[in-house]
């Protein structure tokens, strides 16, 4: 009985992992955009402060863009599941 339960759990984990990978591959451009935005945010955060407030404003806009891309990915996944 334990072997059947363990096998079922393992099979379920494999199915879950493979379906998660399928979702990640559905939106390669959105995921690439997210990576680029995160890299841009990191570079701007390391830049010197003397930019007349423009660096700080850019960081805020990039964070907004990151949030919107993430919401777009979630939205697309939900729509495709239905």
N, CA, C and O atoms as CSV, one atom per row, in Angstrom:
chain,resi,resn,atom,element,x,y,z
A,1,UNK,N,N,0.824,-1.198,0.000
A,1,UNK,CA,C,0.000,0.000,0.000
A,1,UNK,C,C,0.867,1.261,0.000
A,1,UNK,O,O,0.569,2.235,-0.691
A,2,UNK,N,N,1.942,1.224,0.785
A,2,UNK,CA,C,2.836,2.376,0.838
A,2,UNK,C,C,3.476,2.643,-0.521
A,2,UNK,O,O,3.661,3.794,-0.914
A,3,UNK,N,N,3.811,1.570,-1.232
A,3,UNK,CA,C,4.432,1.719,-2.546
A,3,UNK,C,C,3.467,2.362,-3.533
A,3,UNK,O,O,3.877,3.190,-4.347
A,4,UNK,N,N,2.202,1.994,-3.472
A,4,UNK,CA,C,1.194,2.581,-4.359
A,4,UNK,C,C,1.031,4.061,-4.057
A,4,UNK,O,O,0.966,4.876,-4.977
A,5,UNK,N,N,0.963,4.418,-2.786
A,5,UNK,CA,C,0.825,5.823,-2.395
A,5,UNK,C,C,2.046,6.626,-2.825
A,5,UNK,O,O,1.914,7.722,-3.370
A,6,UNK,N,N,3.224,6.085,-2.582
A,6,UNK,CA,C,4.457,6.774,-2.970
A,6,UNK,C,C,4.528,6.949,-4.485
A,6,UNK,O,O,4.922,8.011,-4.967
A,7,UNK,N,N,4.153,5.930,-5.227
A,7,UNK,CA,C,4.155,6.005,-6.683
A,7,UNK,C,C,3.164,7.057,-7.168
A,7,UNK,O,O,3.463,7.824,-8.083
A,8,UNK,N,N,1.991,7.091,-6.557
A,8,UNK,CA,C,0.980,8.090,-6.931
A,8,UNK,C,C,1.474,9.499,-6.656
A,8,UNK,O,O,1.290,10.393,-7.481
A,9,UNK,N,N,2.097,9.706,-5.508
A,9,UNK,CA,C,2.633,11.028,-5.180
A,9,UNK,C,C,3.726,11.441,-6.154
A,9,UNK,O,O,3.771,12.587,-6.600
A,10,UNK,N,N,4.600,10.507,-6.479
A,10,UNK,CA,C,5.683,10.805,-7.413
A,10,UNK,C,C,5.133,11.145,-8.798
A,10,UNK,O,O,5.590,12.092,-9.437
A,11,UNK,N,N,4.155,10.371,-9.256
A,11,UNK,CA,C,3.536,10.627,-10.554
A,11,UNK,C,C,2.865,11.999,-10.559
A,11,UNK,O,O,2.985,12.743,-11.532
A,12,UNK,N,N,2.158,12.336,-9.477
A,12,UNK,CA,C,1.515,13.648,-9.357
A,12,UNK,C,C,2.521,14.781,-9.401
A,12,UNK,O,O,2.276,15.812,-10.028
A,13,UNK,N,N,3.655,14.592,-8.737
A,13,UNK,CA,C,4.700,15.622,-8.730
A,13,UNK,C,C,5.278,15.818,-10.126
A,13,UNK,O,O,5.552,16.948,-10.533
A,14,UNK,N,N,5.461,14.736,-10.854
A,14,UNK,CA,C,5.997,14.830,-12.213
A,14,UNK,C,C,5.017,15.569,-13.116
A,14,UNK,O,O,5.425,16.424,-13.902
A,15,UNK,N,N,3.735,15.249,-13.013
A,15,UNK,CA,C,2.709,15.912,-13.827
A,15,UNK,C,C,2.669,17.400,-13.500
A,15,UNK,O,O,2.606,18.236,-14.401
A,16,UNK,N,N,2.706,17.729,-12.205
A,16,UNK,CA,C,2.673,19.137,-11.788
A,16,UNK,C,C,3.885,19.886,-12.317
A,16,UNK,O,O,3.753,21.000,-12.824
A,17,UNK,N,N,5.057,19.291,-12.204
A,17,UNK,CA,C,6.284,19.946,-12.674
A,17,UNK,C,C,6.247,20.148,-14.182
A,17,UNK,O,O,6.639,21.205,-14.677
A,18,UNK,N,N,5.782,19.146,-14.913
A,18,UNK,CA,C,5.764,19.287,-16.372
A,18,UNK,C,C,4.731,20.310,-16.812
A,18,UNK,O,O,4.952,21.014,-17.797
A,19,UNK,N,N,3.608,20.413,-16.109
A,19,UNK,CA,C,2.616,21.425,-16.485
A,19,UNK,C,C,3.120,22.820,-16.149
A,19,UNK,O,O,2.811,23.771,-16.867
A,20,UNK,N,N,3.887,22.962,-15.077
A,20,UNK,CA,C,4.472,24.264,-14.745
A,20,UNK,C,C,5.460,24.690,-15.819
A,20,UNK,O,O,5.520,25.865,-16.180
A,21,UNK,N,N,6.231,23.742,-16.328
A,21,UNK,CA,C,7.173,24.062,-17.394
A,21,UNK,C,C,6.430,24.479,-18.653
A,21,UNK,O,O,6.879,25.370,-19.373
A,22,UNK,N,N,5.318,23.853,-18.917
A,22,UNK,CA,C,4.541,24.212,-20.105
A,22,UNK,C,C,4.076,25.656,-20.015
A,22,UNK,O,O,4.105,26.378,-21.011
A,23,UNK,N,N,3.649,26.086,-18.836
A,23,UNK,CA,C,3.217,27.470,-18.681
A,23,UNK,C,C,4.382,28.428,-18.858
A,23,UNK,O,O,4.220,29.495,-19.450
A,24,UNK,N,N,5.553,28.063,-18.354
A,24,UNK,CA,C,6.710,28.941,-18.470
A,24,UNK,C,C,7.120,29.112,-19.934
A,24,UNK,O,O,7.602,30.176,-20.322
A,25,UNK,N,N,6.935,28.083,-20.735
A,25,UNK,CA,C,7.356,28.147,-22.128
A,25,UNK,C,C,6.313,28.809,-23.027
A,25,UNK,O,O,6.624,29.166,-24.163
A,26,UNK,N,N,5.105,28.976,-22.547
A,26,UNK,CA,C,4.068,29.583,-23.376
A,26,UNK,C,C,4.326,31.055,-23.661
A,26,UNK,O,O,3.875,31.581,-24.679
A,27,UNK,N,N,5.033,31.707,-22.787
A,27,UNK,CA,C,5.186,33.152,-22.895
A,27,UNK,C,C,6.662,33.561,-22.856
A,27,UNK,O,O,7.071,34.305,-21.965
A,28,UNK,N,N,7.445,33.092,-23.791
A,28,UNK,CA,C,8.878,33.380,-23.736
A,28,UNK,C,C,9.191,34.871,-23.852
A,28,UNK,O,O,10.156,35.342,-23.250
A,29,UNK,N,N,8.405,35.609,-24.604
A,29,UNK,CA,C,8.686,37.047,-24.758
A,29,UNK,C,C,8.340,37.820,-23.489
A,29,UNK,O,O,9.052,38.751,-23.113
A,30,UNK,N,N,7.252,37.437,-22.833
A,30,UNK,CA,C,6.891,38.096,-21.571
A,30,UNK,C,C,7.942,37.789,-20.502
A,30,UNK,O,O,8.342,38.672,-19.742
A,31,UNK,N,N,8.378,36.544,-20.452
A,31,UNK,CA,C,9.400,36.176,-19.472
A,31,UNK,C,C,10.726,36.859,-19.780
A,31,UNK,O,O,11.431,37.279,-18.862
A,32,UNK,N,N,11.072,36.976,-21.050
A,32,UNK,CA,C,12.306,37.681,-21.429
A,32,UNK,C,C,12.207,39.155,-21.061
A,32,UNK,O,O,13.172,39.741,-20.570
A,33,UNK,N,N,11.051,39.751,-21.294
A,33,UNK,CA,C,10.849,41.156,-20.935
A,33,UNK,C,C,11.005,41.345,-19.433
A,33,UNK,O,O,11.600,42.323,-18.981
A,34,UNK,N,N,10.471,40.410,-18.668
A,34,UNK,CA,C,10.579,40.490,-17.213
A,34,UNK,C,C,12.038,40.445,-16.774
A,34,UNK,O,O,12.451,41.206,-15.899
A,35,UNK,N,N,12.805,39.567,-17.372
A,35,UNK,CA,C,14.235,39.462,-17.047
A,35,UNK,C,C,14.951,40.768,-17.395
A,35,UNK,O,O,15.759,41.259,-16.606
A,36,UNK,N,N,14.664,41.329,-18.564
A,36,UNK,CA,C,15.312,42.582,-18.968
A,36,UNK,C,C,14.931,43.730,-18.041
A,36,UNK,O,O,15.780,44.549,-17.689
A,37,UNK,N,N,13.679,43.796,-17.648
A,37,UNK,CA,C,13.250,44.852,-16.720
A,37,UNK,C,C,13.942,44.708,-15.371
A,37,UNK,O,O,14.360,45.699,-14.772
A,38,UNK,N,N,14.060,43.483,-14.898
A,38,UNK,CA,C,14.731,43.264,-13.609
A,38,UNK,C,C,16.207,43.632,-13.685
A,38,UNK,O,O,16.767,44.172,-12.731
A,39,UNK,N,N,16.840,43.339,-14.825
A,39,UNK,CA,C,18.244,43.723,-15.005
A,39,UNK,C,C,18.383,45.241,-15.080
A,39,UNK,O,O,19.315,45.813,-14.514
A,40,UNK,N,N,17.460,45.888,-15.776
A,40,UNK,CA,C,17.487,47.356,-15.867
A,40,UNK,C,C,17.315,47.977,-14.491
A,40,UNK,O,O,17.997,48.944,-14.151
A,41,UNK,N,N,16.412,47.428,-13.708
A,41,UNK,CA,C,16.189,47.938,-12.347
A,41,UNK,C,C,17.467,47.805,-11.511
A,41,UNK,O,O,17.836,48.718,-10.773
A,42,UNK,N,N,18.134,46.656,-11.638
A,42,UNK,CA,C,19.367,46.441,-10.891
A,42,UNK,C,C,20.444,47.438,-11.315
A,42,UNK,O,O,21.141,47.996,-10.467
A,43,UNK,N,N,20.583,47.666,-12.629
A,43,UNK,CA,C,21.591,48.611,-13.110
A,43,UNK,C,C,21.287,50.036,-12.647
A,43,UNK,O,O,22.189,50.758,-12.219
A,44,UNK,N,N,20.038,50.433,-12.731
A,44,UNK,CA,C,19.668,51.783,-12.290
A,44,UNK,C,C,19.871,51.959,-10.791
A,44,UNK,O,O,20.260,53.033,-10.333
A,45,UNK,N,N,19.608,50.907,-10.032
A,45,UNK,CA,C,19.788,51.020,-8.581
A,45,UNK,C,C,21.259,51.184,-8.213
A,45,UNK,O,O,21.574,51.726,-7.154
A,46,UNK,N,N,22.154,50.725,-9.071
A,46,UNK,CA,C,23.599,50.858,-8.832
A,46,UNK,C,C,24.173,52.167,-9.376
A,46,UNK,O,O,25.302,52.531,-9.047
A,47,UNK,N,N,23.408,52.872,-10.201
A,47,UNK,CA,C,23.891,54.125,-10.796
A,47,UNK,C,C,24.023,55.212,-9.726
A,47,UNK,O,O,23.410,55.129,-8.662
A,48,UNK,N,N,24.829,56.228,-10.026
A,48,UNK,CA,C,25.002,57.321,-9.072
A,48,UNK,C,C,23.687,58.090,-8.909
A,48,UNK,O,O,22.828,58.066,-9.791
A,49,UNK,N,N,23.548,58.756,-7.791
A,49,UNK,CA,C,22.290,59.426,-7.435
A,49,UNK,C,C,22.065,60.723,-8.190
A,49,UNK,O,O,20.922,61.165,-8.307
A,50,UNK,N,N,23.099,61.339,-8.699
A,50,UNK,CA,C,23.000,62.672,-9.286
A,50,UNK,C,C,22.409,62.633,-10.697
A,50,UNK,O,O,23.128,62.732,-11.691
A,51,UNK,N,N,21.108,62.491,-10.758
A,51,UNK,CA,C,20.434,62.437,-12.058
A,51,UNK,C,C,19.208,63.350,-12.093
A,51,UNK,O,O,18.356,63.209,-12.970
A,52,UNK,N,N,19.116,64.265,-11.163
A,52,UNK,CA,C,18.017,65.216,-11.134
A,52,UNK,C,C,16.654,64.590,-10.877
A,52,UNK,O,O,15.630,65.134,-11.290
A,53,UNK,N,N,16.638,63.451,-10.197
A,53,UNK,CA,C,15.380,62.770,-9.900
A,53,UNK,C,C,14.914,61.821,-10.996
A,53,UNK,O,O,13.945,61.086,-10.808
A,54,UNK,N,N,15.588,61.830,-12.126
A,54,UNK,CA,C,15.162,61.001,-13.258
A,54,UNK,C,C,15.447,59.515,-13.032
A,54,UNK,O,O,14.673,58.663,-13.470
A,55,UNK,N,N,16.553,59.201,-12.352
A,55,UNK,CA,C,16.876,57.808,-12.043
A,55,UNK,C,C,15.817,57.218,-11.134
A,55,UNK,O,O,15.357,56.097,-11.351
A,56,UNK,N,N,15.426,57.977,-10.109
A,56,UNK,CA,C,14.404,57.518,-9.161
A,56,UNK,C,C,13.067,57.330,-9.877
A,56,UNK,O,O,12.366,56.346,-9.641
A,57,UNK,N,N,12.717,58.273,-10.750
A,57,UNK,CA,C,11.468,58.156,-11.504
A,57,UNK,C,C,11.508,56.927,-12.418
A,57,UNK,O,O,10.516,56.211,-12.548
A,58,UNK,N,N,12.656,56.692,-13.045
A,58,UNK,CA,C,12.791,55.526,-13.919
A,58,UNK,C,C,12.640,54.234,-13.128
A,58,UNK,O,O,12.012,53.285,-13.598
A,59,UNK,N,N,13.216,54.193,-11.924
A,59,UNK,CA,C,13.077,53.007,-11.079
A,59,UNK,C,C,11.609,52.738,-10.739
A,59,UNK,O,O,11.169,51.588,-10.737
A,60,UNK,N,N,10.861,53.792,-10.454
A,60,UNK,CA,C,9.435,53.635,-10.152
A,60,UNK,C,C,8.682,53.104,-11.367
A,60,UNK,O,O,7.840,52.215,-11.238
A,61,UNK,N,N,8.982,53.644,-12.545
A,61,UNK,CA,C,8.307,53.200,-13.769
A,61,UNK,C,C,8.666,51.753,-14.114
A,61,UNK,O,O,7.822,50.990,-14.583
A,62,UNK,N,N,9.922,51.388,-13.877
A,62,UNK,CA,C,10.329,50.011,-14.147
A,62,UNK,C,C,9.598,49.057,-13.212
A,62,UNK,O,O,9.168,47.984,-13.638
A,63,UNK,N,N,9.452,49.432,-11.944
A,63,UNK,CA,C,8.726,48.569,-11.015
A,63,UNK,C,C,7.264,48.419,-11.446
A,63,UNK,O,O,6.691,47.334,-11.350
A,64,UNK,N,N,6.676,49.501,-11.914
A,64,UNK,CA,C,5.304,49.426,-12.428
A,64,UNK,C,C,5.247,48.480,-13.632
A,64,UNK,O,O,4.327,47.670,-13.750
A,65,UNK,N,N,6.230,48.589,-14.516
A,65,UNK,CA,C,6.276,47.717,-15.696
A,65,UNK,C,C,6.458,46.253,-15.292
A,65,UNK,O,O,5.820,45.371,-15.867
A,66,UNK,N,N,7.315,45.988,-14.318
A,66,UNK,CA,C,7.515,44.622,-13.822
A,66,UNK,C,C,6.191,44.059,-13.304
A,66,UNK,O,O,5.823,42.927,-13.618
A,67,UNK,N,N,5.486,44.853,-12.513
A,67,UNK,CA,C,4.203,44.414,-11.968
A,67,UNK,C,C,3.197,44.124,-13.077
A,67,UNK,O,O,2.463,43.138,-13.008
A,68,UNK,N,N,3.160,44.976,-14.094
A,68,UNK,CA,C,2.215,44.787,-15.194
A,68,UNK,C,C,2.553,43.536,-16.019
A,68,UNK,O,O,1.651,42.809,-16.434
A,69,UNK,N,N,3.832,43.286,-16.254
A,69,UNK,CA,C,4.232,42.090,-16.999
A,69,UNK,C,C,3.824,40.842,-16.220
A,69,UNK,O,O,3.289,39.895,-16.797
A,70,UNK,N,N,4.075,40.841,-14.909
A,70,UNK,CA,C,3.685,39.695,-14.082
A,70,UNK,C,C,2.169,39.482,-14.128
A,70,UNK,O,O,1.703,38.348,-14.234
A,71,UNK,N,N,1.408,40.565,-14.048
A,71,UNK,CA,C,-0.055,40.450,-14.119
A,71,UNK,C,C,-0.492,39.935,-15.487
A,71,UNK,O,O,-1.446,39.164,-15.584
A,72,UNK,N,N,0.198,40.355,-16.537
A,72,UNK,CA,C,-0.117,39.880,-17.879
A,72,UNK,C,C,0.140,38.389,-18.028
A,72,UNK,O,O,-0.635,37.681,-18.672
A,73,UNK,N,N,1.219,37.918,-17.437
A,73,UNK,CA,C,1.536,36.489,-17.483
A,73,UNK,C,C,0.460,35.697,-16.750
A,73,UNK,O,O,-0.025,34.686,-17.257
A,74,UNK,N,N,0.092,36.153,-15.567
A,74,UNK,CA,C,-0.952,35.474,-14.792
A,74,UNK,C,C,-2.266,35.485,-15.559
A,74,UNK,O,O,-2.940,34.459,-15.646
A,75,UNK,N,N,-2.635,36.630,-16.115
A,75,UNK,CA,C,-3.886,36.746,-16.862
A,75,UNK,C,C,-3.909,35.760,-18.029
A,75,UNK,O,O,-4.900,35.060,-18.236
A,76,UNK,N,N,-2.820,35.708,-18.785
A,76,UNK,CA,C,-2.765,34.817,-19.939
A,76,UNK,C,C,-2.874,33.357,-19.517
A,76,UNK,O,O,-3.545,32.566,-20.179
A,77,UNK,N,N,-2.214,33.000,-18.415
A,77,UNK,CA,C,-2.302,31.622,-17.929
A,77,UNK,C,C,-3.719,31.269,-17.499
A,77,UNK,O,O,-4.180,30.157,-17.756
A,78,UNK,N,N,-4.411,32.187,-16.855
A,78,UNK,CA,C,-5.778,31.934,-16.411
A,78,UNK,C,C,-6.707,31.774,-17.610
A,78,UNK,O,O,-7.551,30.878,-17.634
A,79,UNK,N,N,-6.550,32.641,-18.596
A,79,UNK,CA,C,-7.403,32.582,-19.789
A,79,UNK,C,C,-7.173,31.274,-20.536
A,79,UNK,O,O,-8.129,30.665,-21.015
A,80,UNK,N,N,-5.932,30.834,-20.643
A,80,UNK,CA,C,-5.618,29.596,-21.368
A,80,UNK,C,C,-6.112,28.360,-20.633
A,80,UNK,O,O,-6.394,27.339,-21.261
A,81,UNK,N,N,-6.222,28.439,-19.292
A,81,UNK,CA,C,-6.704,27.302,-18.516
A,81,UNK,C,C,-8.203,27.100,-18.702
A,81,UNK,O,O,-8.693,25.984,-18.530
A,82,UNK,N,N,-8.932,28.138,-19.046
A,82,UNK,CA,C,-10.392,28.033,-19.125
A,82,UNK,C,C,-10.856,27.362,-20.374
A,82,UNK,O,O,-12.059,27.203,-20.579
